[in-house]
């Protein structure tokens, strides 16, 4: 399936897109829930300065990172 580039998911002037990073991480992740939380946070971090509501995106990323921290801490 071909991908349609979306400005806020790529880095201008490069071929680097968030989907490529998520795909690579998914291949080495062993915990599906932790990967989901990490990937969700990454989406908001990746685009926080592009979509027009940076604080909202940062807050959402922090929410997912908080849940990720709880998940990881719960394993100990």
Protein Blocks (a to p, Z undefined) as FASTA:
>chain_A
ZZdddfklccehiabdfklmmmmmmmmpcbfklmmmmmmmmmmmmmmmmnopamlmmmmm
mmmmmmmmmmmmmmZZ
